[in-house]
């Protein structure tokens, strides 16, 4: 999916539990007119699903893509302006660190929705080079 350009920026934010109780989930809220609103929605989704007071914003993007990936079983995220560039950035990070990389599904800020990305589900693995 490559949405057509828009005059208005649409934002997405991703939140996760920032403590020892991190369970491999990333809470993403996208399609918001402001970064602050996207942040609030992602934090609220994280807090509601985990009953955690230690949810934090992991990343955010305007008119771009959030690309989760795993490197050597560790969770990571990169943001870019489109899916192709996001995938390339994740692959480059893995290559630079000589890590085994698992590129997972991505989330476009221009698509309205609330998503829970589970790093440990193999159905989220887009490619394992």
C-alpha positions in Angstrom: 0.0 0.0 0.0 1.4 3.3 -1.0 -1.1 6.1 -0.2 -1.2 9.1 -2.4 0.3 12.3 -1.1 -1.9 14.5 1.1 -1.7 18.1 2.0 -2.2 17.3 5.7 0.1 15.3 7.7 -1.3 12.2 9.5 0.6 10.9 12.5 1.2 7.5 14.1 2.7 6.7 17.5 3.8 3.5 19.1 3.9 2.8 22.8 5.2 -0.1 24.8 5.7 -1.1 28.4 9.0 0.3 29.7 9.9 -2.1 32.5 10.8 -5.7 33.2 7.2 -6.6 32.5 7.6 -5.8 28.8 5.7 -8.6 27.0 6.7 -8.1 23.3 3.7 -6.0 22.3 3.8 -2.6 20.6 0.6 -0.5 20.7 0.2 1.7 17.5 -2.3 4.4 16.9 -2.3 5.9 13.4 -4.2 8.4 11.2 -4.2 11.3 13.7 -4.1 15.0 12.8 -1.5 15.7 15.4 1.5 13.9 17.0 0.2 14.7 20.5 -3.2 13.0 19.7 -1.4 9.9 18.3 0.8 9.8 21.4 -2.2 10.0 23.7 -4.0 7.2 21.9 -1.0 4.9 21.8 -0.3 5.4 25.5 -4.0 4.9 26.4 -4.1 1.6 24.4 -0.9 0.4 26.1 -2.2 1.3 29.6 -5.6 -0.3 29.0 -4.2 -3.5 27.7 -1.4 -4.0 30.2 -2.7 -2.2 33.3 0.7 -0.6 33.4 1.6 2.8 34.5 5.0 2.6 32.8 3.9 2.8 29.2 6.1 5.0 27.1 6.2 6.3 23.5 8.7 4.2 21.6 8.5 6.2 18.4 6.3 8.4 16.3 6.1 9.5 12.7 4.2 11.9 10.4 3.3 10.8 6.9 5.5 7.8 7.2 5.9 4.2 8.3 6.7 2.5 11.6 8.7 -0.6 10.9 9.0 -3.2 13.7 11.7 -5.8 13.4 13.7 -8.3 15.5 17.4 -8.6 15.5 18.9 -11.6 17.3 15.6 -12.0 19.1 15.7 -8.4 20.4 12.8 -6.0 19.4 13.5 -2.9 17.5 11.7 -0.2 15.5 12.7 2.2 12.7 10.7 5.0 11.1 10.9 6.1 7.5 8.8 8.0 4.9 7.7 4.8 3.1 7.7 1.0 3.5 10.5 0.4 1.1 12.9 2.8 2.9 11.8 1.5 6.3 12.6 -2.1 5.3 16.0 -0.9 3.9 16.8 1.0 7.1 16.0 -2.1 9.3 18.1 -4.4 7.1 21.0 -1.9 7.2 20.9 -1.8 11.0 21.0 -5.6 11.1 23.8 -5.8 8.6 25.8 -3.1 10.4 25.5 -5.0 13.7 25.9 -8.4 12.0 22.6 -9.5 13.4 20.0 -12.0 12.3 17.1 -9.9 11.1 13.4 -10.6 11.0 11.5 -7.8 9.2 7.9 -7.7 10.4 4.8 -6.0 9.1 4.8 -2.2 9.0 2.2 0.4 10.0 1.6 3.5 7.8 0.7 6.7 9.7 -1.8 7.6 6.9 -4.0 4.5 7.6 -6.4 5.2 10.4 -6.5 2.6 13.1 -5.3 1.2 16.4 -3.1 -1.9 16.2 -1.3 -4.3 18.6 1.9 -5.6 17.1 3.2 -8.8 18.7 6.9 -9.2 18.0 6.7 -12.9 19.0 4.0 -13.9 16.5 5.6 -15.5 13.4 2.6 -14.3 11.4 4.0 -10.7 11.8 7.2 -11.8 10.1 7.3 -10.3 6.7 10.7 -11.6 5.7 13.6 -13.4 7.3 16.7 -12.8 5.2 
